[in-house]
Amino acid sequence: QQQQLILQQQQQQQLQHFGMPLKPPAVVPQGAVSLQPHLQQQLQQQQQPGAPAVELAAGVESLYHDQLRPYGRILRKRLAELAHAAGREDFDITARDLRAVCASCSWLRIDEVEGSDWSVEIVGRLANFVDVYSPEDVYPEALWQEAAAYFASLDDSSMVLPGGRYSCAQVLMQRGL
């Protein structure tokens, strides 16, 4: 029991470190990230001291919330963002180490995808991800009109965006779009 108490304290510290609530609220505010109750229970049962499973759960949950498939490369970026937001500038994990941590979590399933990439899904959870490769446009015309108006209003220096969809989306989010 002593070891379990220590483990619970470590998990709570990790949750606080990433700005996560210690217990998920009954209603999750829009834009908030919280661990699902079944994940908290599984983490408490399986996490070993020092293992980053709580951080991993926060990263995967946040990508599910954003309806982004947790590809290894995207999950790695999200974990770095969460660490940075928590003031941990020294965060770094290799793709190989991240995959090993994911493979050790019984609540995650690793899916191989084309090329050398992989993704994870939460076992028993509906995967409702935006298909970024789909040619079907599911967004309303008003969204595209507002986007066009926004980009037309930018000066040359504001028009510079980073390469890659994910990085570009992060900058647009920072701009309040």
Buried (B, 14 or more C-beta within 10 A) or exposed (E): EEEEEEBEEBBBEBBEBBEBEEEBEEEBEEEBBBBBEEBBEBBBEEBEEEBBBBBBBBBBBBBBBBEBBBBBBBBBBBBBBBBEEBEBEEBEBEBEEBBEBBEBBEBBBBBEEEEEEBBBBBEEBEEEBEEEEEEEEEEEEEEEEEEEEEEEEEEEEEEEBEEEEBEEBBEEEEEEE
